[in-house]
Amino acid sequence: MDSIKVTFSEGHSLNDRSIKYCTGQVGIYFIYLNEDKIVYPSSESRLIYIGMSESPENSIGKRLKGHLTGQSGNLGISNYAKFKGASFTSYSLNILRNLGTKNLFDIESLFLENFLSEFGCYPICNGQSGHQIETDRKLMRELVVDWSFFD
């Protein structure tokens, strides 16, 4: 069975200037602490949130801005960003289509489930598992995420 490996290589500060460049972008984003690590049951990671934007009107930029200001209702993210410093990285839907589905809800759930299997729980600011995956579960077995970027 061939695996699909996802790696991360570039991060941006969670601030107005960096967020502006994500306006209109649809895809998955990952918010992480600049220095501190969260102790999860199986390992440590700086990753605190996995999110998605399903439309240009509710773009990654708009979602990140809501997290930064607290307007998203997720005060954990805004407080971590304010007191600890946070950054983000993202993948556009165009790149994520290589995973074999264009259903962003499924893609977000694939990342959340992969994080759960690696770290023993969901990222601290997610607090949920996403939704029931509709895509062939074979993709979940084939997805290999290199979480070391968030070490």
N, C-alpha and C positions, 0 to 999 in steps of 0.2 A: 504494500500500500504506500503510495506516494504521500508525503506530508506537505502541507503548505505552511511555510515559515514566515512569521511576521516579526520584523525588527523595528526598532525606533532609533532615529539618529539625530534628530534636531528638535530642540525645545525653544520656547519663547516665553518671556516674562508675562505673567498674567497682569497686564496693564492696558490702559486705553490704546496706547500706540500700537502694540502688537495685535490686540484684538481687532483693530480696524482692518487689518489685512485679511481677516477671515470673513468679512462681510459678504454675504451671498453664498458662502461655501456650504455645501451639504456633505455630511459624513459623520465620522466618529471622532471624538476628542477625549484626551486623557489629561487630567489635572493632577499635578504632583507637587510635593513640597520641595523647596530649593535645597534644603540641607537635612532637616530632621527626618527620621524614619518612623513609620508606624510599626509597632510590633503586632503582627498578625499571628494566628495560632501556629502556622507552619514555618513562617519566615518573616523577615522585615522588608519593607518597601516604602519608598517615598510616594507611591501612587495613592491618591485619596479618592479619585472619582473617574468613572467612565461614563461618558454621555454621548448623545447623538443629536444631530439636526437633520430633520427629514425634508426640509424645504428651504428655498432661498429666503423666504419671508421670515422664517424662524432659523436663520443661519447659525453656523458655529459661532460667528462673531456676536450675534445677538444673544445666544445662549451663554457664552462666556461673560459678556457684559452683565447679564442678569446674575450670574454666579458671583462676579466680583463685587457688585453693589448690594447683593442680598435680595434683589427683587425676584429672584428665582424661588425664594422660599427656603433654599438650602443654606441656612446660616452657618453651617459647619464649614462650607467651602469659603465663604466670604470672611469668616473669622480666621481660618487658617491662613488665607492670603494676606489679611491685614496684620496678623501678629507673628506669623512664621515666614511668610514669603512663599509664593507659589508660581509655578510655570505650567505650560501646557504644550502638548504636541497633538497633531491630528492627522487623519487620513481622509482624503476626499472620497466620495462615492465612486468616482471614476476609477480610482486605484483599488478600492475594496471590491469592485465587481469581479476581480480576479479570484475572489473566494468562491465564486460559483453561484452567488445570489445577489440580487440588488435590493433585497428586503432589509433595510437598515435596522428594523426592530430585531430581526434575526441576528444580524451581524453584531449589534450591541450585546445581545444575549450570549452569543458565542464567546465574546471577550469576557463578559462577566462570569460565565461558567468556567472558562479556562482559568481565570484569576482564582475563583473559588477552589478549583482542584489543586492549584499550585500553592495557595496561601492559607487555605482552610476557612476562609470567609470572603464575603464581598468587600470591595474597597470601603473604607470607613464612612465616607460621605454618600455612598449609594443607598445603603439601607434596604435594598430590594434586589430581586434577581432579574428584573426586566420582564419579559413575557414568555409564554410558551413558544418554543422554537417550532416554526412551521417548515423550515428547510429540512432536507434530508439530514438526519442525525449523523450520517457518515461524515459530513463536513466537520462536525464537532470533533470527531475522532482524528481527523486529518490535520486539524489546525494546531500548529505549534507556535506559541507566542514566546519570544525571547524577552522576558520581563527585566533582564539585567540593566537596561537603560535606567530603570527607576531604583537601582541599588544605591 
